[in-house]
Amino acid sequence: MATVEQTDVRATAKWVRISPRKARVVAEHIRGRSVPEARTVLAFTQRAAAVEIAKVLKSAVANAEANHGLIGDELLVYACTIDEGPTIKRWRARARGRVARIRKRTCHITIRLAENPKANQRRAQSAKAKAEAAPPESEPKPKRRASAKKKEAVA
């Protein structure tokens, strides 16, 4: 049995200044969806992380089209991971000479796209339907020979 290798395309944004916990809430909404559907969900999500995730999704689709020759709208969001990045530490003055730590968290956003198996089935069915609907190709007509008068006029 032959195995078909599935193309896996990814894009990453590192050191994004959003808390990973907040970004993971948005990432859950697009996992397993098709690219057009994920774009729509991100466009109507009112969280700041949606803008950053949409940028990474756009980059992943561009990678798929430019590097692998895939069609962007026929891809599936295979995985969307939000990893914790380095935390920037700041200090704030408090009462009686004390300080409080402020943690400015960052995250790394990775989106992996894969070919949508449903889109492949639809493409195969439409190609089969076109082949059945096309009229059978007839043999090309033989070329007519030039008449004797034309041969004399040319010579």
N, C-alpha and C positions, 0 to 999 in steps of 0.2 A: 504494500500500500504506500503510495507516494505521499509525502508530507509537503504541504504548501507553506513556504516561509512567509510569515506575516511581517509587513513593513511596520517598523515602530519609529515614530518621529517625535522629537521632544524639543522643548525650549525651557530655559531657566532664567529667572530673574533673581539676583542675589542681593542681599543687604537691603531689602525693601523695608522702609520704616513704618511697618504695621505690626502689631502684636500677632504672633502666630495663632493664638487662640481665637482672635477675631477673624483672621483670614480663613481659618478652617471652617467656620460657619458658612461662609460663602462657597468654599470649595466643595462642600457636600452637595450643593445644589446642581453642580454641573457634571459630576462623575457619572459615566455611563450614558451620557446624552450625545446626540449628534452635534456637530459643530454649529449649524444654524440655530438649533434649539438652545445650545449653551450661550451663544451670542445674545439671543433674545432674553434669556434669563438674567444674564449679567447686565444688560442694558436697563432692565427694570428693577434691579436690586439697588436699594438705597443705602448701601454700606460702602465705605471708602475702599475697602478691599476689592470690591467688584471692579473698580477702575483698573487697578493693578493687575488683577487676574485676567481681565479682558485684553490688556496689552500683551501678556504672555501668550494667551490663546491666539491672538493675531500673529504673533511671531512664529508660533508653532505651525500654523497653517501656511505661512509664507515659506517656512523651511520645507514643508512637505511638497509644496508646489514647485519650488525652485530646485531642490536637491534630489527629489525622488519622482517628480513628474506626476504626482497624484492630484486629484481634484479635491479642493478644500471642502466643498459642501458635502462630499460623500464620506467624510472621515468621522470617527467616533472618539470622544474624549475617554480614552482608555484608563487614565489615572491622572489625578491632580493631587499632588502632595505638597504640604506646607511644612517645611522643616524650620527648626529654630536656628536663628543666626546669632551673632554676638550681641551682647547687651551693652549698651552705652550707659555708663554710671555717672550720675550727677549728684550734687549735694544741695540741700536746701536748709537754710538757717531756721532753727526752731527756738522755742522759749528756753531761757536760762542757759544760753551758751551751747545748746546741743545742736546736732544736725540730723537730718533725715535723708535717707538715700532715695533718689529718683532713678528708676530703671526705665530706660528708653529701649524697648525691645525691637529686634529686627527679625526678619524671616527670609527664607529662600523658597521661592515658588517654582515648582516644576510641573509642567503639563506634558503628558505623553498622549499622542494620537495614534490610532490604528485604523486600518481600513474597516469599513462597516460591512459585515457579511451580508446584510440585507440589501445594501446598495449593489453589491456584486451580483446577487441573485437577480435583482431587477434589471441590471445592465445585460446579463446573459439572456434573460427572457425577451427583452426588447430586441436584441440582436437576432435571436431565433425567429421572432415574429417578422422582422424586416426581411429575413432570408426567405421565409415562406410566402410573404406577400409580394415579393419582387417577381416580375414575369420571367419565365425561363429565357436565358440568353440564346439568341439564334446565331447561327453561323454567319460570319461576315460575307457579304455579297462579293462574288469575284469581280475584279476590275475588268471593265470593258476594254477590248482592244481597239486601238485607233483604226479608223477606216483607211482604206488605201488612198483616198483623196487627201486626208490630213497628212499622211506620210509623205506624199508627193509635195505638198505645200511646204512642209518643214524642210525637205531636202533641197 
